[in-house]
């Protein structure tokens, strides 16, 4: 997908809370990515059973809320400005939900 080929992920930080009794998780993903082609949308995969609570751009410790749209198993995040190649951005996604059960574990 061209939107996802426009950046090179340099770091993922995943913070999860697992609730075995409810079979749910609550997570915060922070992605640091080098932009390789100019973009105004940042697209990430997130399985459809999960609900996105918030999406933020992190700039020098400042969190800016971002608008986003769910399309199937992807999050289309609107960046506040077009980001040119060579820049690095950091995006934070908070989400929760009940993961799918594997039909034939362990995959």
KASUL-V35165 format. One record per residue. N is the residue number from 1. RES is the residue in one letter. D_LAST is the distance of its C-alpha to the last C-alpha in Angstrom with 1 decimal. Layout:
((N/RES/D_LAST) (N/RES/D_LAST))
This chain:
((1/X/25.1) (2/X/28.6) (3/X/28.6) (4/X/25.6) (5/X/27.0) (6/X/30.2) (7/X/29.0) (8/X/27.5) (9/X/25.6) (10/X/27.3) (11/X/25.8) (12/X/23.3) (13/X/24.2) (14/X/21.8) (15/X/23.4) (16/X/21.3) (17/X/22.6) (18/X/20.2) (19/X/21.8) (20/X/20.0) (21/X/22.7) (22/X/22.3) (23/X/18.5) (24/X/19.5) (25/X/19.7) (26/X/22.6) (27/X/22.4) (28/X/24.7) (29/X/23.6) (30/X/26.4) (31/X/26.2) (32/X/28.9) (33/X/29.2) (34/X/31.8) (35/X/33.0) (36/X/33.5) (37/X/34.8) (38/X/36.8) (39/X/34.9) (40/X/35.8) (41/X/32.3) (42/X/29.3) (43/X/26.0) (44/X/22.8) (45/X/19.3) (46/X/18.6) (47/X/16.5) (48/X/19.0) (49/X/18.7) (50/X/20.2) (51/X/24.0) (52/X/25.8) (53/X/28.7) (54/X/30.4) (55/X/30.3) (56/X/32.9) (57/X/34.2) (58/X/35.1) (59/X/38.4) (60/X/40.3) (61/X/39.0) (62/X/39.9) (63/X/37.3) (64/X/38.0) (65/X/36.3) (66/X/34.8) (67/X/34.5) (68/X/31.1) (69/X/29.7) (70/X/26.4) (71/X/25.4) (72/X/22.2) (73/X/19.4) (74/X/22.0) (75/X/24.9) (76/X/28.1) (77/X/30.3) (78/X/34.1) (79/X/35.6) (80/X/39.2) (81/X/40.5) (82/X/39.4) (83/X/37.9) (84/X/39.2) (85/X/37.5) (86/X/37.8) (87/X/37.4) (88/X/34.7) (89/X/33.5) (90/X/31.6) (91/X/29.9) (92/X/28.7) (93/X/26.4) (94/X/26.4) (95/X/23.9) (96/X/22.6) (97/X/20.7) (98/X/18.0) (99/X/14.4) (100/X/12.4) (101/X/10.5) (102/X/6.9) (103/X/8.0) (104/X/5.9) (105/X/4.5) (106/X/3.8) (107/X/0.0))
